[in-house]
Amino acid sequence: MFSAEIIDAIVRAAKANGWPASALLAVVECETSGKPFEQDGHTPSLLFERHKFYSELQKHEPSKLKKAISLGLAIPKWSRNTQYKDQGTSSGRLAVIAKARAVDEEVANRAASWGLGQTMGFNAESLHYPNATEMVEELSKGVDEQIDALVREIKVNHLDKHLVSKNFTAFAKGYNGPGYAQNNYDSRMRTADARWVRKLEQIEKGDFEPKPGKTITMVYQTKLKSLGFNVGKIDGDWGDLTTGATSAFQRREGLKITGHPNDETTALLDKSEDKREIAPERTQATVDDLRAVGSQTVAAADKGSLMSKILVGAGALGGASQTGVLDQAQGMVDKVNQLKGIMDSVHDLAHALAPYWWVGVIAVGFVTWKLYGDVIKRRLQDHQTGVHLG
């Protein structure tokens, strides 16, 4: 979900250049889904291209190519299987670019795409940046700088005419390269453009409110947390917890409940020093209390915990049967017969595994048992701290 800050920056850029804002928003959506930075809040969103690291090292630092290959950072041509294998998360992408920069910082920056428009580093000079490293530093400053890089690339490659006419096939071919069809960039942009036409109309009418930007989010999260409202992690990302905390604050102060920032809420938030009060019956509640009032979360976790216990029991019976313990425990025969059906079912599922299948069953049972227990503990903690307080 795009923040208001990003939507405003893209709309301003589109209007300044006479482009349809919906089309420019569609391009950004297909490139980064509106996420300008990695999890560190400073590094522009990136995607490291191993085949480009290979070719850029060949051009600029050939003596370092062998090392990059040995580290698995450089490959001679694009490969779907290995290209992004360790870049599925922000931490993974940051780790990869750090390793590549250790080989050569400038070439590593040239071999990655950056920011909201995923501008390739090797285009830095053609976009009038001194080099890729300085381009990345510029994009690290904020959203406006990242949109500026996107605008530069569109103009330099004469793609603006395709943006104006909404010829997304021609645009994608020029912006994403000849392999654009493999990732359906043109059809995705076309669909996103139609969606943004509707969203922009809703925003103009006041029927749709974008997610707040990082700066105002940090202000709200920090202040709300100091007042005792649960906003989760203070990370500048306006999520459900921040929406709930804002709504709770607005309710307490007798304001219109929107769950979003506005001038009236911001003014009161800035002045307020009254910490949120939580009723004693909440802070002293037990899991049994939650069960009594019909907590669906606890009920579901109880069911899962029961199944986990059955798994542990079935695994233990399987182990006892295999090791001969059951033969020595005649007094347990009746109980064994009661659980025999469960044990046989589990055994049938695991017959293709190692002979000691029951060890795995017990392990899975204990792990899931603990997980469901953690769910119950977290739900109780949320109740006691007022996370679900309306």
N, C-alpha and C positions, 0 to 999 in steps of 0.2 A: 504494500500500500504506500503510495507516494505521500510525502509530507507536504504541507502547505508551502513550505519554503521552496521545495523543489518544483512544485507545480508553478508557483509564481515566477521563479527564475526562468523556467522553460517558456512560459507564456510571454514573458517580457522579451526574451530573445527572438521568439517567433514573430511577434508583432514588429520588432525593430527591423526585421529582415523581410517582412511581408510574406511570411510563410504561415500555413495553417497550423495553429498551436496543437491541434489534435494529432497531426502527423508527426511533429517533432516529439511530442509526448510518447507516441507509439514507438518511435525509434529507441528512445531511452528505456521504455518498458521492456522491449525485446533484448536490449543489451544487458541491463543490470536490475530490472524490476524496481528501479528507483532507489537503489542503495549506493550512496556515494563513497562510503568508506568501509574498510575492513573492521574487524572487531576491536582493533586498537584505537579506533576513532581518529586516526591520523593518516594512515596509508590509504590512498585512493583504491577503490575496488579494482581488483586485478585478476588477470588470468595469464599465467606463464605458458608460453608456447615453446616446447622443447625443440621443434624443428627450426624455429626461428633463432633460437639460441645457437644452434648448430651453424646455420648459414651466416648469422651476424658475427660469430667468432671467426669463421673462415675469412670474412672480409676484414675484420678489425684487429683480432687478436688470435691468429692461427696457432700460436704456440700454446695456447690455453685450451685448445679444443680437446686434446687427448684426456686431460683431467676432467673436463665437463662430461665427456662420454663415460669415463670410468665411474663417475658419480651418478650416472643415470639421468643427467640433466639435459643432454643433447642427443638428438636422433636425426638422421639424415633427411627423413621425410615424415610428414604428418601421419600419425597412427592413432586411431580411435582407442585401441586397447591400452596404450601406454601414455598417451598425451596428457591426460588429466587425472591419472589414477590416484594421485594423492592430493588433489585440489578440491575435493568435495566439501570441505569446510573452510571457514576463514582462517583458522589456525593452521590448516594444511597449506593454504596458499601463502600465508606469511612465512611458514617454514621453508617452502620451496624457493621463494624469492630471496630469502636470506642466504640459503646455500648457493644460489646462483650468483648473488652479489659478492659472495666470498671468493668466487672465481674471478669475476670482473664486474664491478658495479654498473658501469655505463652500458656494457653489452647486455647485462641482465635486464636493465631497464628498457633497452631497445627491444628485447625479446618478449615483452609482456604488453598486454592491453590495459589501459588505465581509465579510471573514472566512470562517470555516468554514461559517457558515450563509448567507453572501451576503446579509446584512442591508442593505436599501436605506437610504442616507443620509437620504432625506426622511422616514423613519419615526423619526428620532432623538428628537424631542420626545414622540411617543406612547409610546416605549419608555423614557421618563424620563431621557433624556440632555439636557443643556442645548441642544446643537445638534449638527449632523453632524460638525463638526470635532473637537469634544471626544469624540464617540462613536468616531471613527476613532482618536484618540489613546489611548482606553481599550482598544480592540481591538488596538492595537499592542503592548500589554503582554504578551500571551500567550494560550495556548489556553483557559484557564479563562474569561478575559474574553470571548473570542469565543463560547464555548458559552453563557455567561450571556446574551449578546445574542440568540442563537437561542432560548433558553428564554423570554426576555421576549416576543419576537415571537409565539411559539406561544401563549402565555397571553393576551396582549393581544387577539389575533384569535380567541380561543376555539377553537383548532384542536386542543387537547390531547385532546378527546373522540374526534376522528378518528384521532389517533395511537394512543390506547389500543385502539380497535376495529380498528385497521389498515385503516381506510377510506381508502386512499391516493388515490382519485379525489377525494373531498371535501377531503382535506388539500391535495393539489396545487392544486386550484382556488382554495382560500383562500390558500395560501402563495405560489404561483407566478403566480397571476392567471388570467384567463379563457383565455389562450393556452397553458395548460399542456399541452393535448393535442398541440400542434404539436411539442413536444419530448419527448412520451411520458413526462412526469415521473411520472405515476401508475404506469404499468407498470414503469418503471425502479426506482421505490421498492419496488414489490411484489417484484420479482426480487431486489433488494439486501437486502431484509428477510429473505427466505428464506435467502440466503447467510450473512447475519450470525447468524441463529439457529444455523446449523451451526458457524460460526467460534467463536462464544461458547462453545458446548459443547466444542469442541476446546481452546480456551484453558483452560477450567475443568479439563479432564482432563490438561492438559499436553502435548497432541498438536500444538499450534500455538503458535508464538512470534512475536508481532508485532514489527515493525521497531522498534529502539530509538529513543527520543526524541532531539531535537536536542541537549539539554544533555549527556547521557552520550555521544552520538556525537562531539561536539566534543572531549570529554576523551580518548576512545579514539583519534580520528584524530590529535590533536596529539601524544599520547605515543607512539603506534605509529610515527608519522613520525619523531620524534626518535630512535627506536631503529633506524631504517633500514628499516622495513616500508613498502611502497607502499600508500597509502590513496587515492591520487589527490588531488583538491582537498579541502582542509579546509573543508567547507561545512555540516556538521551533518546531511548526508543519508546514511543508512546504506545504501550501495550494495554492489555485488559486490566491489569492491576492499577496502572496509573489512571485509567478511565474510571475505575471503581472508586479509587481514593478521591479523585476530583469530585465525583458525584456525591460521595459521602460528605465531603467538606461543604459543597454547595447546599446540600440538604441541611446540614447543621447550621449554616449561616442564613437560611431562609432565602437562598437565591434560586433562580431558575435552574433546574437540574439538566445539564447538557453533557457532562462528562468531558467537556473540552474547555480550553482556556478562553477567557474573554476579559475585557477591561475591568468589569465589575468584580469578577472572581479574583483576578490578579491583584487588584487594589486591596481587597480584604485579606487575601493570603499574605500579602506583604506586611500587613499590620498585625495579623493575628499572632498571639503568643500562647493561646489556650490549647494545651495538649488534649488530644482526644481521650475522652473518658470511656472506659469499658466496664460494663456492669460486673460486679463481683461474681454473679452466677455464671458468667461466661468464663472468667479467668479460673474459676475453681471447677469447671465442668470436667466430667470423666467420659471415657469412651462409652460406658453404659448409658450415660445421659444422652449421648448422640444416638445410640441405638434406640432409646426409648422414644425420641422425637422423630424417628424414622429417617435418619440420614441415609440417603441412597448410596453415597460414597462408601460409608462404613459397611452397609449391607452387601454391596458388591465385593468389597475387600474380604469380608467374612466368608463369602462363598468361595472366593479364590483361595483363601487360606485353608479352607476345609479340603478343597481338591488337592492342595499341596501336601497336606497331612496324609491324605489317602495315597498319594504317590510315594511319600516316604515309607508309609506302612507297607505298600505293595512291594517296593524295592527291598525292604528289610525281609519280608517273607520270601521273596525270590532268593535272596542271599542265604537265608536260613535253609531253604529247601536244597539249594545247590551244595551247601557245605555240610549237610547232614544233621544240622542242629534240630530240625523238626522231628527227626526220628527219635531224638533223645528227649523230646518234650511232649509226651503222650497227653498230658493234661491240657495242651493247647489245641488239640485236634479240632474241637468244635469251633473255636475262633478262627482257625485256619480255614476251615470249610466255608465259613461266612465270607471270608475275603478271597477265597480261591478264584471266584469269577473275576474279580478285579485284577488279581495277580496274573491270571491267564491272559486277560485282555492286554495288559501292559507287556507281557512276555511276547505275545503275538506281534505287537508293533515293533518290538526290538529284536526279533529273531534273526534279522540279518546282521546285527551288530556282534561285537565280541561276546564270548561266552559269559563274561561277567557284566551282562547288560544291566543288572540290577544296581550296580554301583552308580551308573549314570542316572538312573531313575531317582535314586536317593539324592544325588547331587542336585538334580533339577528341582526336586521337591523342596529341598532345604532353601535353595536360592529363591524360588517363587514364594515360599512361605515367608522369608525375610522381606521380600519386596512388598507383599501385601501388608505385612506388619508395618512397614515404613509408611505406606499409604494411610493407614489408620492413624499413625502417630502424627503425620503431617496434617491430616484433616482436623485432629484434635487441637494441634498447635494453632492452625488457622482460626478455629473457633475461639480459642482462648485469647488470641491477640486481636480478634475483631476483624479479620480479613473479610468475613462474610456479613459483617454488620451493615444493615441497610440504612 
